[in-house]
Amino acid sequence: MEKKHRVLVAEDQHLLRSGLCNMVASLHDYTISGEAKDGLEVCRLATALMPDLILMDLSMPGRSGIEAIAVIKRNTPQIRIIVLTIHCSDQYVNESLAAGADGYVIKDASFDELVSEMRLVMQGKRNGAFDGNRHRSHSLDLLPDLPHHTQIWNTLTGRERTVLRLVAEGRTNRQVGEHLRLSPKTIEKHRSNLMRKLGVTNVTGLVRLAVDMGVLALPDTADPLNRLP
């Protein structure tokens, strides 16, 4: 018998959640393992149920979808997560991917398009985001090399990790400085060090690398067993 992928659906609107669960349950290779109505509940159920896949709304009470993705990916990185949302801006896509999302589908997409994304993600691929016109607004490569990214992460200082996370959120030097209560000049120095360590030559490359690494989902502290010499 073919193994069914267990799916946890996180959506705060009951009718949408119920309808999505019924549609997913109708697929021969998927089964619903649980439902969550807010960001706190999906984090709890992810640990308790250990689903194979989570369909994650971004706008939920208690804890946002992006925050929930980061928490779940830090604790259980093997769980695949597809964002299912009304938001189609680059900012939301980038923040979701930086948090560790494996796929991104706009709610205007058809169910067949969602199923296609689910199957690609369960094959270990990140294939992009559907926009409201049924076109892919982003083209993504295969899932990042997580062990390699962990090694890169371990070469950074605690302050550099914080700065890189804020950069991944699209914040300017001034905004990062205000958040950390440091001068823009100090932030510029940290950013220059990051570009040198990570082998990129401009801020665009730094942001793209941070997103590809899923920096919001990486642990706050380095693992000494994985530290590079």
C-alpha positions as CSV (number, residue, x, y, z in Angstrom):
1,M,0.0,0.0,0.0
2,E,1.3,3.5,-0.9
3,K,2.2,5.6,2.1
4,K,0.0,8.6,2.6
5,H,1.6,12.0,3.4
6,R,0.2,13.4,6.6
7,V,-0.9,17.0,6.3
8,L,-1.6,19.6,9.1
9,V,-3.8,22.5,7.9
10,A,-3.2,25.9,9.7
11,E,-6.0,28.4,8.8
12,D,-7.9,30.7,11.1
13,Q,-11.1,30.8,9.1
14,H,-13.2,27.7,9.9
15,L,-15.0,27.4,6.5
16,L,-11.7,27.7,4.5
17,R,-9.9,25.3,6.8
18,S,-12.8,22.7,6.7
19,G,-13.0,23.0,2.9
20,L,-9.3,22.6,2.4
21,C,-9.1,19.6,4.7
22,N,-11.9,17.9,2.7
23,M,-10.2,18.6,-0.6
24,V,-6.8,17.3,0.6
25,A,-8.4,14.2,2.2
26,S,-9.9,13.3,-1.1
27,L,-6.4,12.8,-2.6
28,H,-5.3,9.2,-2.6
29,D,-1.8,9.9,-1.4
30,Y,-2.6,12.5,1.4
31,T,-4.4,12.3,4.7
32,I,-5.2,15.0,7.2
33,S,-3.4,14.6,10.5
34,G,-4.7,17.7,12.2
35,E,-6.1,21.3,12.0
36,A,-4.9,24.5,13.7
37,K,-6.8,27.8,13.9
38,D,-3.9,30.0,15.1
39,G,-0.1,30.3,15.1
40,L,0.4,29.0,18.6
41,E,-1.7,25.9,18.0
42,V,0.1,25.0,14.7
43,C,3.4,25.1,16.6
44,R,2.1,22.8,19.3
45,L,0.5,20.4,16.9
46,A,3.6,20.2,14.7
47,T,5.5,18.8,17.6
48,A,2.7,16.6,18.8
49,L,1.6,15.1,15.5
50,M,4.9,15.4,13.4
51,P,3.1,15.7,10.1
52,D,4.9,15.4,6.8
53,L,3.5,18.7,5.4
54,I,1.9,21.8,6.8
55,L,-0.3,24.1,4.8
56,M,0.3,27.4,6.5
57,D,-1.8,30.6,6.4
58,L,0.3,33.8,7.2
59,S,-2.4,36.0,8.8
60,M,-3.4,34.1,12.0
61,P,-3.9,35.2,15.6
62,G,-1.6,34.3,18.4
63,R,1.5,34.1,16.3
64,S,2.0,35.0,12.6
65,G,2.5,32.3,10.0
66,I,6.0,33.5,9.4
67,E,6.9,33.3,13.1
68,A,5.3,29.9,13.3
69,I,7.3,28.7,10.3
70,A,10.6,29.8,11.9
71,V,9.7,28.1,15.2
72,I,8.7,24.8,13.5
73,K,11.7,24.7,11.2
74,R,14.1,25.3,14.1
75,N,12.6,22.4,16.1
76,T,11.5,20.0,13.4
77,P,13.3,20.9,10.1
78,Q,12.2,17.7,8.4
79,I,8.6,19.0,8.3
80,R,7.8,20.5,4.9
81,I,5.8,23.8,4.9
82,I,3.8,25.4,2.1
83,V,2.5,28.9,2.6
84,L,-1.1,29.3,1.4
85,T,-2.0,33.0,1.6
86,I,-3.7,36.0,0.0
87,H,-0.3,38.0,0.1
88,C,1.6,38.0,-3.2
89,S,4.2,40.7,-2.5
90,D,7.9,40.0,-2.8
91,Q,8.3,41.0,0.9
92,Y,6.0,38.2,2.1
93,V,7.5,35.7,-0.2
94,N,11.1,36.6,0.9
95,E,10.2,36.6,4.6
96,S,8.5,33.2,4.3
97,L,11.4,31.6,2.5
98,A,13.9,33.2,5.0
99,A,11.8,31.6,7.8
100,G,12.2,28.2,6.1
101,A,9.1,27.8,4.0
102,D,9.4,25.1,1.2
103,G,6.7,26.5,-1.1
104,Y,4.4,29.5,-1.5
105,V,0.9,29.5,-3.1
106,I,-1.5,32.4,-3.4
107,K,-5.1,31.5,-2.5
108,D,-6.3,32.6,-5.9
109,A,-4.5,29.5,-7.3
110,S,-6.6,26.5,-8.3
111,F,-6.6,23.3,-6.2
112,D,-4.8,21.5,-8.9
113,E,-2.0,24.1,-8.7
114,L,-1.8,23.6,-5.0
115,V,-1.6,19.8,-5.3
116,S,1.1,20.2,-7.9
117,E,3.1,22.4,-5.4
118,M,2.5,19.9,-2.6
119,R,3.8,17.0,-4.7
120,L,6.9,19.0,-5.8
121,V,7.7,20.0,-2.2
122,M,7.3,16.4,-1.0
123,Q,9.9,15.4,-3.7
124,G,12.3,17.9,-2.0
125,K,11.9,20.7,-4.5
126,R,11.1,24.4,-4.1
127,N,9.4,25.3,-7.3
128,G,8.1,28.9,-6.8
129,A,5.1,30.9,-5.9
130,F,1.8,31.2,-7.8
131,D,0.5,34.7,-8.3
132,G,-3.1,35.8,-8.8
133,N,-2.8,35.4,-12.6
134,R,-1.8,31.7,-12.2
135,H,1.8,32.5,-13.1
136,R,4.8,31.6,-11.0
137,S,6.1,34.9,-9.6
138,H,9.2,33.3,-8.3
139,S,11.5,30.5,-9.6
140,L,13.3,28.5,-6.9
141,D,16.0,25.9,-7.0
142,L,16.1,22.6,-5.2
143,L,15.9,22.8,-1.4
144,P,19.0,24.4,0.0
145,D,21.9,22.4,1.3
146,L,21.0,22.6,4.9
147,P,24.2,21.1,6.4
148,H,26.3,23.5,4.3
149,H,24.2,26.5,5.4
150,T,24.5,25.4,9.0
151,Q,28.3,25.4,8.6
152,I,28.2,28.9,7.1
153,W,25.9,30.0,10.0
154,N,28.4,28.6,12.5
155,T,31.2,30.9,11.1
156,L,29.2,34.0,12.0
157,T,29.2,35.9,15.3
158,G,25.9,36.3,17.3
159,R,25.7,39.9,16.2
160,E,26.3,39.0,12.6
161,R,23.5,36.4,12.7
162,T,21.1,39.0,14.1
163,V,22.1,41.6,11.4
164,L,21.7,39.0,8.7
165,R,18.2,38.1,9.9
166,L,17.2,41.7,9.8
167,V,18.7,42.2,6.4
168,A,16.7,39.2,5.2
169,E,13.6,41.0,6.3
170,G,14.5,43.9,4.0
171,R,15.5,46.4,6.7
172,T,17.9,49.3,5.9
173,N,21.0,50.1,7.8
174,R,19.1,52.8,9.7
175,Q,16.3,50.4,10.6
176,V,18.7,47.7,11.7
177,G,20.6,50.3,13.8
178,E,17.5,51.5,15.5
179,H,16.4,48.0,16.2
180,L,19.8,47.1,17.8
181,R,20.5,50.6,19.2
182,L,23.7,50.8,17.1
183,S,24.8,53.5,14.7
184,P,24.3,53.0,11.0
185,K,28.1,53.1,10.6
186,T,28.5,50.1,13.0
187,I,25.7,48.2,11.0
188,E,27.5,49.0,7.8
189,K,30.7,47.4,9.2
190,H,28.8,44.3,10.2
191,R,27.2,44.1,6.8
192,S,30.6,44.5,5.1
193,N,32.0,41.7,7.2
194,L,29.0,39.5,6.3
195,M,29.5,40.1,2.6
196,R,33.2,39.3,2.9
197,K,32.5,36.1,4.9
198,L,29.7,34.9,2.7
199,G,31.4,35.8,-0.6
200,V,28.9,38.2,-2.0
201,T,29.6,41.7,-3.4
202,N,26.4,43.7,-2.9
203,V,23.4,43.9,-0.6
204,T,21.1,42.3,-3.2
205,G,23.3,39.2,-3.1
206,L,23.4,39.2,0.7
207,V,19.6,39.4,0.9
208,R,19.3,36.5,-1.6
209,L,21.7,34.3,0.2
210,A,20.0,35.0,3.5
211,V,16.7,34.0,2.0
212,D,18.1,30.9,0.4
213,M,19.7,29.9,3.7
214,G,16.4,30.3,5.6
215,V,18.1,32.3,8.2
216,L,15.0,32.9,10.3
217,A,14.8,29.1,10.8
218,L,18.4,28.6,11.8
219,P,19.2,28.2,15.5
220,D,20.3,31.3,17.6
221,T,23.5,29.6,18.7
222,A,26.1,27.7,16.7
223,D,26.5,24.0,17.1
224,P,30.1,23.4,18.2
225,L,30.1,20.0,16.5
226,N,29.5,21.7,13.1
227,R,31.9,24.6,13.6
228,L,34.3,25.1,10.8
229,P,38.0,25.2,11.7
